[in-house]
Amino acid sequence: MDQQGQYGTDGTFVVQSGNRLEGEVSISGAKNSVLKIMAATTLAQGRFVISNVPRISDVTYMAELLVAVGSDVHWSGANELTIVTPEELTPIAPYHLVKQIRASISLLGPLLARCGEASVALPGGDDFGPRPIDMHLQALEQLGAEIEVSHGVVMAKAANLIGTRVVLEFPSVGATENILMAALRAKGETTIENAAREPEIADLASCLSQMGASISGAGTSTLTVEGGNELHPVERAVIADRIEASTFLTALGVAGGEIMLRNARLDHVDMIARKLGEMDMRISPSSEGLWAMCDRRLRATDISTLPYPGIPTDMKPLLVALLAFADGVGIVTENLFAGRFRYVDELVRMGADIRTEGQHAIVRGKESLSGAPVEGHDIRATAALLVAGLGAEGTTEVSGAQHIDRGYEKIDEKLRGLGADVSRKL
């Protein structure tokens, strides 16, 4: 399951500005969907085949976790994974693997359901502040699990899970997914209210239904799960990554040009498209995906992150980078997570005029920035610096390529395919 070639290793992107983006790019499978579908394979014995899987580091990390609990995982095609789940699993996700990827916590629900117990180290992942898992644990306790957290490890046990009504205080994606998968083995009906509505939740629910689960309400704020159904392995294609599609739209906004995003869906990026439309970008759906054009300097606008269908918090660094080039002043408000402005200092080093106050960033746009050596510290922040480099005079060197590799499949190659001057050095 090793990443091939230079991807997944430390490195630096070298960006020269001045080139418009023209042509087509294929959007890869969604990182935040495939990782949860991989976790769901622990629910049933047999051979799963997952297609449209991005070749990214996070997939490798999740595959290593599945191997640790007893599954066999291997690439069976260019973007196809085959996962064989044995009759018996070892429901322990060790820290040396878990620390690599926050999505590892999504193994807690299905392992508890399948094995009656699970031991999962507290997750690692992106460096932008804490994201507590209290809601995951409280909900599993409501289903009848006994939970203990000790020495950095979550230990859950349940001889029998019982369906119940769970009301989330916040529409947490991870909590919704863990409850959904655990409830499949619970006796009776489970209702999840204030559930997350993201397309990745709907994709997971669709996969679970294909496996034999009885689930209704996917894509709404109320999910209903009938537990106890016999589950079986399936063949499944992953939906396109809406965050990757949105990333290319912000790149277009900085560099200008006309592009086609193959496989992207407008309904998955609707709020992003609306905001970019306010800024004067033209976006419309086609039979192949999404067409977009940017033939002028964009206008500034105000942006707030919110749970889906609002602006995703993952897109905030990229939108801040875009606003750094826009005409006017834009205010970006982070409503979901603390500590996601670390990249601002790097944009300021490039000449951006950005001031942060608590959960707000005030961005005064400039016609261009100046290339400089900068460093990314998480997936989206590194992508934002790469996008900013497309509009910065001179050369921009973005270190931290290993972060990009966690969530984007060969983004430098895709940008070069659109005409951008982006290379990578180790």
Summary of the structure (lengths in Angstrom):
residues: 426
radius of gyration: 21.3
end to end distance: 21.1
largest distance: 62.6
contacts: 1590
relative contact order: 0.16
helix: 34%
strand: 29%
